[in-house]
């Protein structure tokens, strides 16, 4: 896959990888996802794993990825709730009424 790519890997600083439906579907890993991430890590200094599903914590996503033989750290997980927090802070909103899961 990478050999067919015209990407200039030496110029890529961060790779963003969606998790849901890309690395796994539900509780099942997608075949080759672990190998894909290993190959990306060999070429790119930083990898971030994305999800728009904030029903789990960063720690829970790290554990899930590790079950699929994909090493990750909490700082590499970026959730939709992270973006929301940044947006609220930029808007000066310091108090909200939150309806969601305990993990959210």
Secondary structure, 3 states (H helix, E strand, C coil): CHHHCCCCHHHCCEEEEECECCCEECCEECCCHHHHHHHHHHHCCEEEEEECCCCCCHHHHHHHHHHCCCCCCHHHEEEHHHHHHHHHHHCCCCCCCCCCCCCC
